[in-house]
Amino acid sequence: MAASWRSRSEVIMSGLLYRAWGAARCGVRRFPLPCSRLVLSGGCRASSGSVAVELCGRKLEITSGKLARFADGCAVVKLGDTSVMVTAVSKTKPSPSQFMPLVVDYRQKAAAAGRIPTNHLRRELGSTPHEILTSRIIDRSIRPLFPSGYFYDTQILCNLLAVDGVNEPDVLAINAASAALALSDIPWNGPVGAVRIGLVDGEFIVNPTRKQMSTSSLNLVVTGKPQSQVVMLEGAAENVLQQDFCHAVKLAVKQTNQIIQVIEELARKHGKEKRVVEKMFTPPAEIIDVSKSLASEKIYAVFSDFTHDKISRDEAINKIRLQTEEVIREKFPNADPYEIIDSFNAVSKEVFRNIILNEHRRCDGRDFTSLRNISCEVDLLKPLHGSALFQRGQTQVLCTVTFDSIESSLKADHITTAISGVKDKNFMLHYEFPPYATNEIGKVVGMNRRELGHGALAEKALRAVIPKDFPFTIRVTAEVLESNGSSSMASACGGSLSLMDAGVPISAPVAGVAVGLVTKYNSVKNDEIEDYCILTDILGIEDYMGDMDFKMAGTSKGITALQADIKIPGLPLKVVMEAIQQGSVAKREILQIMNRTIAKPREVRKGNSPVTGVTVSQLDEETFSVFAPTPSAMQEAREFLNELCKDDQEFNLEFGAIYTATITEIREIGVMVKLYQNMTPVLLHNSQLDHRKIQHPSALGLEVGNEIQVKYFGRDPTDGRMRLSRKVLQSPASTVAKTLSDRNSIIMSGVGSSTSP
């Protein structure tokens, strides 16, 4: 066949046309790259680049341009021998959603840790809780920096390439996502940088190793933006003092600035030009003006009426909304439905925020630092090991405590242990948010990402005060019965009360509170905050209309958990420090109220609580090891086990011996038999009755009361049941039978034997 030759420019053009055709099939439009950044290598690719930064003597390396070149953006971040690749892809056709449709998926890969999954398919299946929580941290780090009105489906995929068991991959994934978006043509106002701060022996460590984290009293992840601004905070601590926590945040922001600088350098040299989007979904000014003239005074009246609660306020605003939207549709018949809806939302938000900023009033009449009314109850449900009801305003959470054996702890699989270091958990908090909590209906299914995240935060808040040597597994459930803001922090408060009610010797009571923020930006410099108000104990509407949901929990001494959801593209350190201070004051006030109900753990646990910490382990088929923390506990365990096993202690059965059994019951699948009077009947299956295949024991003429001979093969190592067989005796071989009709008599007889003449 004759060879076909084409010029370099033809090869490059055909590659671009092929990619454009493929992208068009997927509903994605891509923009050709400048020819100076293309090389001939079986097609076209962007030039690769690499940058590195030293963080406290350790090298963090970021590369791009070599892997996943069809993605809009891709970056690989490496620390030690741990490498994470993150890709970013965004459609160029708008989504029908009326919000930013961003999906972040962080997936652990067994191969990255040199392991094979242990499930039956030997491959990665659904997302684990650790993967979901890490995805949420990445999402919260990048979402605030997308332009307002950018409603285009965007996906961030985090792929673990290698995990060395020393360096954690989750923070690397945040930096890789930031680099991938900065390098891409996707509109995004980044980059950001992220670090983890540990506190070991009084010394702060940047991006500590897994070994260092095992002894660290602080686990704080901070995502920062240029000019020392904070975008995301996520932390757990062992009662760390407020001043130490603030110092850790400042140190982290300083380190993130170095990461941001190298990402900016990489994007300048190897990044793509940002695309021009088809449409930014913001309502036109003329529709907003009409909506404002029609509704602003009515909305102001509702938000200034302190007698409203959540339901009545929502109903009043919704009534004004319907009236306003009807008029706007008549005036602007060609307007997009979204433009009409969002114009009213914009007016509502402006009125709500102006009342706070200009009049220093909140919609329920409180000042900025006041708490809602709080009430606490414990020991509500007598049969439970512990219970409590925590009510703060219209947020109500019922918490329960359950004790179980240490063997009931949550066991992590080998891959999770290898990648994240998580092993067994003997303290768990599970958070539930049913639809009726907000006067809605909906499917009650398994946990979603929000429930998992809220539960994990409340669990962090309480874990620091749980004794390390507590002899039981503890499960706290937090069911939200009413919700109007900060249900996760109410879960921490209710969880603390229920633990004390159950008699768990926690080191100190824990309380949590959510702090909000409303900001006003400079009309000339849109990125500069001109004025702001920090709000203590926010309502649901203050969370929705505001700029931050800053959750903080701890004891009267220090901080045990912190999480900041920041909805604007960055907060100055000054605002963050003030929020921590205001939250700390509120936390102490809440603890004082909680202490009036129960101030310390019950000295004696309830009568229905487990009273021993005994562990029973099976060594072999017939031998068990019993461990008890005290002699009295061992004696109690001995009595319990004797009572439990009294039937099987009547006789010592010999493996391979033949016994006479009495049929006590005929079943479809076999017969129930007893070898001695006090024995619990066991099943002799049809398959063990005869060599012939039978469907029912009646085929052999067996009836209740009949005596048959069976052979004993010990106990099943899985469930401990006796293994008996009649089938093996249906042969001419000479055997010896043993009868246990009397405890002390063993009668020997020949079965199937013959004599010689």
ROLUMDO-68029 format. One line per 8 residues: their letters; for each residue x, y, z of C-alpha. Coordinates in steps of 0.001 Angstrom, whole numbers, plus 500000, padded with zeros to 6 digits. Example, Ala and Ser with C-alpha at 12.3 -4.5 7.8 and 13.67 -1.06 7.14 Angstrom:
<nodes>
AS = 512300/495500/507800; 513670/498940/507140
</nodes>
This chain:
<nodes>
MAASWRSR = 500000/500000/500000; 501355/503408/499064; 502483/505621/501936; 500630/508854/502598; 502731/511835/503718; 501433/514964/505404; 503118/518117/506595; 503620/518923/510322
SEVIMSGL = 500892/521581/510174; 498447/519061/508654; 499153/516560/511430; 498621/519186/514109; 495405/520439/512505; 493982/516941/512126; 494666/516279/515808; 492818/519440/516805
LYRAWGAA = 489892/518641/514528; 489658/515119/515960; 489632/516464/519506; 487059/519099/518608; 484810/516424/517014; 485103/514201/520103; 484397/517112/522426; 481357/518131/520389
RCGVRRFP = 479894/514643/520816; 480221/515069/524594; 478631/518522/524611; 481955/520170/525493; 483583/522954/523508; 487342/523308/523668; 489612/526086/522492; 492769/525292/520453
LPCSRLVL = 496060/526013/522173; 498720/528286/520617; 500969/526408/518194; 504047/527436/520154; 502880/525119/522959; 502319/522106/520710; 504776/519375/519798; 504432/516506/517367
SGGCRASS = 504179/513243/519318; 501395/511192/517860; 499097/514212/518220; 499219/517442/520220; 499954/518220/523825; 500716/521160/526059; 504270/521621/527262; 505065/520110/530621
GSVAVELC = 506364/522112/533547; 507395/521664/537135; 507785/523905/540170; 508783/523200/543756; 508622/524916/547127; 510412/524212/550394; 508054/524011/553384; 510033/523771/556612
GRKLEITS = 512796/521848/554869; 510548/519489/552919; 510084/519736/549161; 506590/520029/547683; 506672/519527/543893; 503914/520424/541388; 504046/519226/537754; 501728/519457/534755
GKLARFAD = 501517/518769/531039; 502528/515117/531056; 499442/513213/532258; 495718/513394/531363; 496222/515970/528600; 492618/515862/527346; 491386/517306/530648; 490896/521066/530835
GCAVVKLG = 493516/521118/533563; 495699/518543/535310; 498342/518731/537998; 500364/516248/540029; 501532/517206/543518; 504251/515206/545232; 505549/515264/548796; 508069/512597/549683
DTSVMVTA = 506932/509566/547692; 503223/510390/547936; 501792/511645/544625; 498267/512842/543836; 496954/513691/540369; 493893/515943/540031; 492007/516738/536827; 489517/519528/536189
VSKTKPSP = 486910/519479/533411; 484057/521933/532897; 481392/521960/530202; 480949/524977/527983; 477175/524604/527778; 475315/525950/530843; 473596/523639/533275; 469863/523848/533995
SQFMPLVV = 470812/524043/537686; 470327/527331/539513; 473588/526940/541415; 477222/526111/540754; 477131/522377/539763; 480541/521397/541109; 481382/517742/541848; 484576/516767/543658
DYRQKAAA = 485504/513092/543925; 488497/511995/545959; 489054/508246/545637; 491537/506067/547458; 493318/503607/545206; 494521/500317/546629; 497286/500131/544042; 498674/503439/545297
AGRIPTNH = 499398/501741/548612; 500632/498501/547017; 497552/496529/548048; 494637/494686/546447; 491091/495412/547689; 489737/492708/549994; 486122/492753/548743; 484754/489923/546608
LRRELGST = 485376/491789/543321; 488920/492777/544333; 488426/496295/543048; 487410/499716/544407; 483661/499943/545044; 481642/502788/546605; 483102/505810/548355; 484251/505380/551944
PHEILTSR = 483464/507960/554658; 487097/509129/554577; 486894/509721/550820; 483634/511653/551158; 484959/513858/553964; 488136/514602/551994; 486040/515462/548919; 484074/517939/551046
IIDRSIRP = 487277/519647/552245; 488494/520052/548656; 485081/521334/547537; 484972/523944/550308; 488498/525067/549383; 487757/525830/545731; 484009/526534/545437; 484074/530138/546822
LFPSGYFY = 486466/531228/544061; 484271/530395/541071; 482718/533516/539513; 479204/534417/540605; 476680/533044/538129; 479029/530392/536660; 476509/527555/536338; 478477/525096/534229
DTQILCNL = 478921/521445/535187; 482430/521110/536604; 484135/517957/537856; 487292/517619/539926; 488687/514071/540111; 491474/513245/542567; 493542/510179/541690; 496040/508769/544180
LAVDGVNE = 499085/507665/542206; 501307/506591/545091; 501113/506662/548886; 504312/506178/550869; 502693/505684/554277; 504519/508753/555595; 502870/511769/553933; 499096/512241/553939
PDVLAINA = 497586/512660/550447; 494476/514724/551340; 496174/518140/551657; 498182/517406/548512; 494872/516876/546703; 493694/520393/547645; 496870/521897/546180; 496616/519713/543078
ASAALALS = 492993/520801/542539; 494062/524433/542878; 496887/523954/540345; 494653/522053/537899; 492062/524854/537915; 494712/527573/537669; 496325/525837/534672; 492996/525218/532934
DIPWNGPV = 490864/527539/530818; 488034/527266/533383; 487040/530631/534907; 488296/530572/538482; 489661/533268/540776; 492447/531212/542329; 494896/529815/543065; 494763/528719/546684
GAVRIGLV = 497226/526785/548804; 496691/524359/551670; 498758/522942/554520; 498197/520820/557603; 499477/522013/560969; 500300/519635/563814; 501304/520356/567407; 503807/517901/568901
DGEFIVNP = 505429/518546/572289; 504540/522218/572093; 506048/522652/568610; 504016/523487/565507; 504804/521307/562479; 503853/522069/558868; 502582/519037/556923; 503550/516567/559667
TRKQMSTS = 504239/512947/558816; 501823/510210/559837; 504101/509237/562732; 504180/512829/563965; 500400/513070/563678; 499998/510022/565909; 501269/512116/568832; 499948/515508/567692
SLNLVVTG = 497369/517348/569794; 496246/519342/566742; 495104/518384/563251; 494356/521640/561414; 493957/522009/557634; 493990/525584/556323; 493361/526718/552759; 494634/530216/552046
KPQSQVVM = 494459/532804/549293; 496839/535620/548271; 497170/538577/550635; 496990/536286/553680; 493302/535471/553366; 491605/532325/554616; 489284/530282/552383; 488734/527108/554435
LEGAAENV = 489406/525802/557936; 488975/522251/559204; 490426/521153/562511; 490344/518721/565397; 492280/519247/568599; 492840/517820/572050; 491668/520841/574001; 494178/523241/572422
LQQDFCHA = 494220/526745/573900; 492659/529551/571865; 495937/531470/571511; 497718/528353/570236; 494949/527718/567737; 495160/531296/566448; 498939/530991/566122; 498512/527785/564107
VKLAVKQT = 496127/529525/561681; 498570/532412/561158; 501477/530017/560571; 499413/528031/558078; 498394/531095/556068; 502039/532167/555833; 502985/528759/554420; 500091/528695/551943
NQIIQVIE = 501331/531943/550402; 504498/530143/549266; 502448/527398/547583; 500256/529998/545874; 503293/531765/544439; 504682/528645/542756; 501244/527703/541354; 500950/531216/539896
ELARKHGK = 504401/530823/538355; 503434/527466/536824; 500164/528910/535463; 501948/531899/533890; 504361/529653/532005; 502155/526682/531141; 498537/527625/531816; 495771/528111/529273
EKRVVEKM = 493982/531356/528550; 490670/531480/530418; 487664/530738/528225; 484926/533220/527422; 481750/531644/528751; 478469/531682/526917; 476529/533319/529748; 476969/534289/533384
FTPPAEII = 473724/533727/535249; 473091/537037/536964; 469705/538820/536843; 469523/541979/534690; 469626/545301/536548; 466236/546420/535176; 464468/543344/536569; 466179/543808/539936
DVSKSLAS = 465037/547444/540017; 461417/546455/539404; 461623/543704/542004; 463103/546164/544491; 460351/548731/543930; 457667/546074/544339; 458986/544097/547280; 461746/545777/549300
EKIYAVFS = 459441/547547/551794; 457348/544414/552344; 460473/542301/552832; 461863/544873/555270; 458660/544669/557318; 458947/540881/557605; 462626/540914/558571; 461962/543653/561144
DFTHDKIS = 459123/541741/562798; 460743/539929/565736; 457621/537891/566466; 458216/535663/563448; 459693/532212/563833; 461283/530182/561034; 458039/528838/559562; 455995/532045/559717
RDEAINKI = 458889/534144/558360; 459414/531770/555433; 455692/531756/554669; 455502/535558/554743; 458504/535959/552421; 457193/533281/550063; 453859/535103/549806; 455651/538312/548794
RLQTEEVI = 457778/536317/546347; 454770/534882/544499; 453110/538289/544197; 456307/539944/542956; 457177/537249/540430; 453683/537400/538932; 454024/541126/538250; 457537/540761/536829
REKFPNAD = 456394/538033/534418; 453780/540443/533043; 456330/543261/532657; 459077/541015/531214; 457332/538211/529309; 460570/537135/527612; 462632/536966/530793; 464292/533714/531783
PYEIIDSF = 462549/532067/534781; 465848/532033/536609; 466279/535785/536154; 462885/536400/537744; 463544/534084/540670; 467058/535366/541327; 466066/539025/541102; 463768/538533/544085
NAVSKEVF = 466490/536576/545904; 468950/539413/545306; 466532/541990/546744; 465727/539812/549782; 469415/539282/550493; 470212/542977/550155; 467406/544014/552530; 468331/541346/555076
RNIILNEH = 472022/542274/555072; 471397/546036/555183; 469345/545681/558364; 472343/543971/559978; 475037/546252/558561; 473219/549592/558881; 470835/549101/561809; 472825/546478/563743
RRCDGRDF = 469690/544378/564266; 468982/540740/563551; 465681/539377/562283; 464843/537748/565650; 465684/540871/567686; 468994/539684/569165; 472180/541702/569196; 475278/540305/567495
TSLRNISC = 476647/538372/570480; 473470/537028/572128; 472532/533374/572231; 469082/531963/571575; 467157/530448/574468; 468731/527137/575499; 467173/524260/577432; 468651/520856/578299
EVDLLKPL = 467256/517547/579543; 468918/514222/580340; 467743/510694/581137; 464664/511039/578939; 464520/507386/577867; 465046/505083/580827; 465934/501860/578948; 468850/503565/577167
HGSALFQR = 472385/503723/578509; 472267/507518/578158; 470047/510149/576542; 469730/513934/576294; 467654/516571/574530; 469343/519846/573584; 467163/522761/572439; 468595/526048/571166
GQTQVLCT = 465964/528314/569685; 464222/526232/567048; 467067/523742/566749; 466373/520534/568665; 468584/517442/568801; 467943/514148/570600; 471145/512279/571493; 471466/508703/572742
VTFDSIES = 474418/506647/573983; 474895/502905/573494; 477655/500767/575003; 478915/497566/573447; 481981/495367/573621; 485354/496476/572299; 484918/493878/569544; 482019/496016/568251
SLKADHIT = 484393/498840/567331; 484473/500008/563722; 487137/498072/561853; 488817/499827/558950; 489793/497761/555924; 493463/497240/555074; 493437/499846/552291; 491992/502597/554473
TAISGVKD = 494529/501771/557162; 497409/501841/554660; 496336/505120/553062; 494799/507139/555893; 496213/505458/558992; 492716/504923/560443; 492384/501593/562259; 489718/500710/564808
KNFMLHYE = 487248/503229/566215; 485626/502558/569546; 483861/505937/569640; 481365/506894/566938; 478812/509679/566522; 476132/509208/563886; 474104/512243/562808; 470631/512002/561271
FPPYATNE = 468677/514789/559596; 465152/513589/558702; 463028/515766/556386; 460451/516632/559048; 463140/518639/560873; 462522/521457/558371; 458817/520771/557741; 459514/518890/554534
IGKVVGMN = 458858/515456/553106; 461413/513289/551372; 463000/509899/551084; 464599/508531/554208; 467605/506717/552769; 471161/506048/553871; 473487/508802/554995; 474270/511555/552521
RRELGHGA = 477416/513657/552317; 475965/516439/554422; 474928/514095/557241; 478306/512388/557183; 480124/515730/557347; 478021/517114/560198; 478364/513893/562175; 482135/513814/561657
LAEKALRA = 482450/517378/562982; 480406/516631/566116; 482429/513437/566607; 485685/515419/566454; 484300/517832/569033; 483712/515010/571549; 486503/512540/570754; 489132/514561/572619
VIPKDFPF = 487340/514169/575976; 486627/510412/575703; 489012/508363/577902; 491445/506349/575793; 491128/503256/578008; 487335/503128/578226; 486445/499406/578199; 483473/499658/575818
TIRVTAEV = 482684/500776/572302; 480533/503921/572464; 477986/504926/569839; 476291/508311/570081; 473343/509014/567798; 472279/512600/567180; 468848/512907/565581; 467832/516403/564526
LESNGSSS = 464144/516841/565372; 463954/520569/564524; 466468/522606/562563; 466956/526343/562360; 470711/526698/562288; 473778/524929/563682; 472408/521426/564183; 475933/519959/564120
MASACGGS = 476991/522091/567091; 473740/521261/568864; 474705/517610/568309; 478026/518238/570057; 476203/519805/573017; 473580/517045/573192; 476244/514390/572750; 478218/515770/575691
LSLMDAGV = 475099/515760/577905; 474160/512205/576923; 477698/510909/577574; 477627/512372/581080; 474152/510906/581604; 475546/507497/580616; 478387/507814/583134; 481211/508030/580591
PISAPVAG = 484088/509711/582491; 484732/512453/579937; 487535/514855/580909; 485299/517942/580545; 481888/518932/579113; 481884/520123/575494; 479754/522799/573813; 479637/524114/570259
VAVGLVTK = 478347/527206/568490; 478113/528565/564954; 479326/532094/564177; 478185/533943/561055; 479362/536915/559035; 477872/539660/556889; 480305/541770/554837; 480166/544914/552763
YNSVKNDE = 482689/545327/549978; 484278/548546/548786; 482328/549897/545806; 485592/550780/544023; 487788/547848/545081; 485418/544896/544946; 487944/542567/546608; 488369/544780/549683
IEDYCILT = 486022/544432/552682; 484767/547830/553816; 482584/546750/556734; 481539/543511/558412; 479455/542155/561290; 480147/538881/563131; 477039/537096/564417; 476976/534632/567313
DILGIEDY = 474698/531569/567196; 473306/532060/563707; 469852/531151/562443; 469343/529128/559295; 468454/532266/557327; 471602/534027/558592; 473644/531108/557308; 471848/531224/553937
MGDMDFKM = 472004/535012/553505; 475403/535463/555129; 479017/534946/554107; 480277/532380/556601; 479275/529456/558787; 482069/529192/561337; 481496/526245/563683; 483599/525885/566812
AGTSKGIT = 483407/523445/569733; 485421/522806/572851; 485617/522813/576617; 485854/525803/578946; 489627/525488/578596; 490244/525060/574887; 489136/524047/571378; 488386/520489/570254
ALQADIKI = 486936/521069/566747; 486580/523855/564226; 485163/524149/560729; 484714/527247/558577; 482486/527293/555489; 483403/530589/553824; 481155/531677/550960; 483130/534699/549799
PGLPLKVV = 486540/534418/548089; 488673/534784/551186; 488613/536325/554670; 491322/538537/556220; 493090/536991/559197; 491725/539764/561410; 488139/538608/560810; 489055/534967/561459
MEAIQQGS = 490702/535852/564779; 487647/537874/565864; 485342/534991/564947; 487401/532584/567086; 487284/535004/570003; 483532/535599/569713; 482895/531865/569404; 485001/531131/572490
VAKREILQ = 482963/533544/574613; 479690/531998/573398; 481004/528471/574031; 481659/529277/577694; 478167/530769/578097; 476578/527618/576665; 478612/525415/579020; 477327/527371/582009
IMNRTIAK = 473743/526707/580900; 474434/522994/580263; 476060/522618/583693; 472786/523544/585386; 471325/520278/584055; 474356/518023/584523; 477859/519302/585219; 479864/516077/585376
PREVRKGN = 479491/512383/584475; 477355/510194/586711; 479570/508354/589164; 477470/505203/588871; 476230/504072/585475; 472630/503006/585017; 471469/499542/585989; 470985/498489/582378
SPVTGVTV = 474532/499450/581363; 477177/496756/580836; 479105/496291/584078; 482220/494480/582916; 484813/494969/580326; 485344/491254/579718; 486809/490064/576409; 486288/486476/575220
SQLDEETF = 488516/485298/572355; 488463/481881/570669; 491899/480266/570518; 490896/477001/568816; 487850/474792/568358; 487381/474071/572023; 489527/476661/573846; 488580/480245/574687
SVFAPTPS = 490577/483033/576358; 488749/485254/578853; 490150/488647/579867; 488666/490838/582601; 489979/494159/583965; 489322/493220/587642; 488915/490013/589717; 485293/490859/590443
AMQEAREF = 484643/491275/586731; 486280/487890/586074; 484082/486201/588694; 480976/487774/587163; 482062/486617/583715; 482724/483092/585000; 479214/482867/586474; 477686/484197/583289
LNELCKDD = 479582/481750/581075; 478785/478822/583344; 475099/479612/583108; 475339/480092/579356; 477146/476806/578749; 475614/474606/581435; 473859/472341/578895; 477046/471549/577015
QEFNLEFG = 479017/470930/580201; 477082/467743/581000; 479316/465501/578884; 482710/465627/577231; 482104/464367/573714; 484887/462587/571863; 485709/463531/568296; 484880/460616/565934
AIYTATIT = 482832/458695/568515; 479362/457295/567790; 476430/458209/570008; 472772/457307/570276; 470613/460349/569542; 466902/460886/570166; 464780/462656/567525; 462854/465556/569110
EIREIGVM = 461400/467218/565993; 460873/466466/562293; 461551/469350/559943; 461442/469808/556166; 465230/470010/555944; 466152/467418/558588; 465570/466254/562153; 466343/467874/565491
VKLYQNMT = 468216/465497/567816; 469536/465376/571400; 472441/463250/572615; 471508/463598/576296; 468619/464871/578362; 469656/468479/579091; 471186/469146/575703; 469870/471853/573378
PVLLHNSQ = 468575/470067/570221; 470706/470408/567109; 469810/469963/563453; 470814/466816/561590; 470388/467894/557970; 468788/465694/555290; 472165/465505/553535; 473639/463799/556630
LDHRKIQH = 470805/461285/557180; 471487/458851/554369; 473714/458230/551331; 470617/458520/549194; 469307/461995/548364; 466048/462568/550267; 463638/465503/550258; 462080/464820/553684
PSALGLEV = 463039/462695/556755; 459730/460810/556447; 461197/459045/553394; 463337/457074/555848; 460394/456404/558161; 461863/458572/560923; 459522/459829/563648; 459766/461882/566842
GNEIQVKY = 461073/459679/569671; 463099/457368/567419; 466675/456677/568455; 469348/456772/565771; 473093/456441/565815; 475241/459428/564745; 478932/460165/564542; 480332/463305/566277
FGRDPTDG = 482770/465508/564287; 483350/468272/566808; 481990/471799/566528; 481827/474152/563548; 484599/476769/564093; 482367/479461/562608; 479201/479210/564697; 480072/476580/567336
RMRLSRKV = 477327/474143/566358; 477740/470371/566727; 478634/468534/563540; 476807/465169/563438; 476311/462610/560668; 474186/459435/560317; 475185/459012/556682; 478769/457968/557430
LQSPASTV = 477454/455042/559491; 475448/453589/556611; 478351/451260/555634; 479422/447696/556559; 482515/448913/558452; 482777/447838/562077; 482165/450760/564486; 481743/451352/568172
AKTLSDRN = 478726/453172/569592; 478569/455176/572814; 475307/455860/574664; 474936/458913/576912; 471560/458082/578438; 473245/458237/581807; 476039/460667/582659; 478372/458078/584205
SIIMSGVG = 477690/455046/582009; 479245/454314/578624; 477980/451145/576925; 480122/449617/574214; 478455/447545/571479; 479339/446204/568066; 477544/447710/565137; 477372/445908/561818
SSTSP = 479910/443263/562910; 480033/439604/561814; 481461/436461/563406; 483424/433664/561810; 482232/430066/562087
</nodes>
